[in-house]
């Protein structure tokens, strides 16, 4: 009788172990929609190099240093960047050249570079 109970317990333990090994892990379905975009100028400071914010320059706390601001402006295709100053709204303003024309340039906290 003890052998039968022991055999039944062993069989039960083996069956439970096998069932635990064959259980598929839970999966989360991937998101199918793109995140919503905002054109109100209150979008977060996220690097979006291929997208321009239509309301740029956007006011906000700007963490770019003067050297970073100048580099970012030059990388956007502007040259002879001078008189670079951060205004009271957190926007870096400068004078410079683009396509042979003198322009005023603005750089906001999101990294948007625009001619004014």
C-alpha positions in Angstrom: 0.0 0.0 0.0 2.8 2.4 0.8 4.4 1.6 -2.6 1.2 2.6 -4.3 0.9 5.9 -2.4 4.5 6.7 -3.1 4.1 5.9 -6.8 1.0 8.1 -7.0 2.8 11.0 -5.3 5.8 10.6 -7.6 3.5 10.5 -10.6 1.7 13.6 -9.5 4.9 15.5 -8.9 6.2 14.6 -12.3 3.0 15.6 -14.0 3.0 19.0 -12.2 6.6 19.6 -13.2 5.9 18.8 -16.8 2.9 21.1 -16.9 4.9 23.9 -15.4 7.5 23.6 -18.1 5.0 23.7 -21.0 3.1 26.8 -19.8 3.7 29.6 -22.3 4.9 32.9 -20.9 2.4 35.7 -21.0 3.1 38.2 -23.8 2.1 41.8 -24.2 0.8 42.8 -27.6 3.0 45.5 -29.3 1.5 48.9 -29.6 -0.1 49.4 -33.0 -0.6 53.1 -33.0 2.0 55.9 -33.0 2.1 58.3 -30.1 0.0 61.3 -30.4 1.7 64.5 -31.6 1.1 67.9 -30.2 1.3 71.2 -32.0 0.6 73.4 -29.0 4.3 74.0 -28.3 4.2 72.1 -25.0 5.8 68.9 -26.3 8.5 67.4 -24.1 12.2 68.0 -24.7 12.8 64.9 -26.8 15.3 64.5 -29.6 13.3 64.4 -32.8 15.9 65.3 -35.5 13.6 64.6 -38.4 10.6 66.5 -37.1 10.3 70.3 -36.6 8.0 71.8 -34.1 5.8 74.2 -36.0 5.5 76.5 -33.0 9.3 76.8 -32.5 11.0 78.4 -30.7 9.3 77.1 -27.6 9.8 78.9 -24.3 11.1 76.8 -21.4 14.0 76.1 -19.1 17.0 75.7 -21.5 19.9 73.5 -20.3 22.2 74.0 -23.3 25.4 75.7 -22.5 26.6 78.5 -24.8 29.1 76.2 -26.5 26.4 73.5 -27.0 24.0 76.1 -28.4 26.5 77.4 -30.9 27.4 73.9 -32.0 23.7 72.9 -32.4 23.1 76.1 -34.5 26.2 75.4 -36.7 25.1 71.7 -37.2 21.8 73.1 -38.5 23.6 74.8 -41.3 24.3 78.3 -40.0 27.7 79.9 -40.1 29.4 83.0 -38.6 27.3 82.5 -35.4 27.8 85.5 -33.1 26.2 87.6 -30.4 24.8 84.4 -28.8 22.7 85.2 -25.8 20.0 83.4 -23.8 16.9 85.5 -23.4 14.5 85.6 -20.3 12.3 83.0 -22.0 15.1 80.4 -22.2 15.7 80.8 -25.9 19.2 81.2 -27.3 19.3 84.0 -29.8 22.2 84.8 -32.2 23.1 86.5 -35.5 24.5 84.4 -38.3 24.5 83.5 -42.0 22.5 80.9 -43.9 22.7 80.4 -47.6 24.6 83.7 -47.9 22.0 85.7 -46.1 22.3 87.4 -42.7 19.6 86.0 -40.3 18.6 86.0 -36.7 18.6 82.5 -35.2 16.7 81.1 -32.3 17.4 77.8 -30.4 14.8 76.5 -27.9 15.1 74.0 -25.1 13.9 71.2 -27.4 16.8 71.8 -29.8 14.7 73.4 -32.5 16.8 75.8 -34.5 14.8 78.4 -36.5 15.6 81.6 -38.4 13.7 84.6 -37.3 
